[in-house]
Amino acid sequence: FSVPRSAILSSYLLGERLNLLGKLGCLLSLVGSTVMVIHAPEDEEVTTLEEMTSKLKEPGFLAYAAILLALCFLLIFYLAPRYGQSNILVYLTICSVIGAFSVSSVKGLGIAIKGFFAGQPVLQHPLTWILVITLVASITTQINYLNKSLDIFNTSLVFPIYYVLFTTIVITTSVILFKEWVAMTVVDIIGTVCGFLTIILGVFLLHAFKDMDISLGNLPQVLQNEQPAPVTRDDKNILIEVDNSSIAPEDKPKVFVLFT
């Protein structure tokens, strides 16, 4: 409910509003995310830090984490200074990519906390402190760029797009880290792909038509006001029409008009 909640609260408290296509984009984003979550398989059971360490050391997740880090550095040091003030996706993509590390850290710290109360020596395990440092750094970065995005762009646009990107990255990270794709059926794969495409369509409606004043009340007027653009003719065509002997009578003098 974070997407409609943010849209409603920003409308009443901040004076911001979504047009008809923006509301439709919110609905499609919610539907797509719900479909993805329904068809996502359950997490593989991990109960100890040793099992979590083995999952984090697997080549597939290491390659995935390296790609995310490279993308994050590209966004922070190259794209954000140039396009962050004008493109809403730059800051929100940084928050979403960093969210993959924060969610993984929370998962590992949850295991560490349960092990601590069970009497296990989790404080001596190096992974515990690595997860703490990663969680603090990722949350700090997310808050920083999310606040930057909220300072520049419409709140009713920021939260839906951030929600969709963050949910997609988190589900992808969980699938790769815990190898959930191995247990996915054909129906789940098709459902996940359809949900993802629905999310893309919702984000497109939110972002592409955010400046258009479209509502149920003025929708007929918007459709009726579309008039064909006037045809412009250059001087050559005008001269040809004036000098056309089939149009101009023979008993009248011919006049050439030059337009500058």
C-alpha positions, -999 to +999 in steps of 0.1 A: +000+000+000+030+023-001+023+035-037-013+046-033-006+059+002+022+082-010+001+094-039-028+102-016-007+119+012+013+139-013-019+151-029-035+163+004-004+174+023+020+187-004-005+199-030+009+175-056-013+154-078-012+126-103-031+127-136-053+099-148-024+081-165-003+084-134-030+068-113-033+040-139+005+036-137+003+032-099-023+005-103-004-014-129+028-012-108+009-026-078-006-054-100+027-063-116+045-064-082+018-085-067+020-110-096+058-112-092+055-118-054+028-145-059+048-164-084+082-160-066+092-193-048+099-195-011+134-187+002+158-215+008+161-222+045+194-207+058+198-210+096+235-204+104+261-178+094+283-205+079+255-214+054+250-177+047+288-173+041+287-202+016+258-186-002+276-153-005+308-169-018+291-186-047+304-174-081+269-165-094+262-141-066+297-127-066+293-119-103+259-104-097+272-083-068+301-071-089+277-060-117+256-041-092+286-024-077+299-013-111+264+000-120+262+018-087+296+035-092+287+045-127+255+061-115+270+079-086+302+093-101+292+098-138+254+099-144+242+115-111+263+147-115+251+151-151+216+139-153+205+135-116+188+169-115+167+162-147+160+124-147+141+109-119+154+074-126+191+082-118+187+087-080+160+061-076+181+035-095+210+041-071+187+036-041+173+004-056+206-011-065+220-004-031+188-019-017+200-053-029+229-051-004+208-038+024+182-066+021+209-093+020+226-077+050+193-077+070+188-113+061+222-123+074+219-101+105+185-117+113+203-151+113+231-136+135+206-123+160+188-156+163+221-173+168+231-148+194+201-156+216+207-193+210+241-190+225+262-192+194+295-171+191+282-148+164+301-118+176+334-136+168+323-144+133+337-119+108+306-120+086+285-104+113+306-072+113+309-072+075+271-073+073+268-045+099+292-022+079+274-031+046+240-024+061+250+010+075+267+021+043+238+010+021+211+026+042+230+058+045+234+059+007+198+051+001+186+079+025+209+104+009+198+099-027+161+093-018+161+127-001+178+143-031+151+128-054+123+140-031+138+176-031+137+178-069+108+156-081+072+151-073+066+129-043+037+111-059+061+100-087+092+092-066+076+066-043+058+045-069+089+043-092+112+037-062+089+010-049+088-008-083+125-006-089+134-017-053+109-047-054+124-059-087+160-057-075+152-074-042+134-103-059+162-107-084+188-107-056+168-133-036+165-155-066+202-154-074+214-156-038+192-185-027+189-201-062+151-199-062+150-202-099+159-239-097+125-247-080+105-224-102+079-240-125+070-228-160+038-212-147+059-192-121+084-181-147+056-169-171+039-152-142+071-135-131+079-122-166+043-110-171+044-092-137+077-076-147+064-064-180+033-049-162+056-031-139+076-016-168+043-004-184+032+012-151+065+030-147+063+042-183+029+057-177+040+073-145+071+089-160+062+096-197+029+115-191+035+132-158+033+167-172-001+162-190-033+175-175-055+145-181-085+135-159-118+118-163-135+152-165-114+168-193-106+135-212-133+142-239-120+177-244-084+165-246-094+140-273-115+165-293-089+193-292-065+173-314-066+193-347-045+186-377-015+209-381-018+235-409+000+227-441+028+252-448+039+258-484+072+272-495+076+301-520+083+276-549+049+260-546+032+295-544+050+306-576+040+275-594+003+278-584+002+315-594+020+308-627-001+278-636-018+286-669-046+261-663-057+280-632-051+316-642-073+330-670-056+338-703-071+373-705-056+384-671-020+393-666+002+370-646+017+383-614+047+368-596+048+373-559+080+368-540+079+362-502+110+369-482 
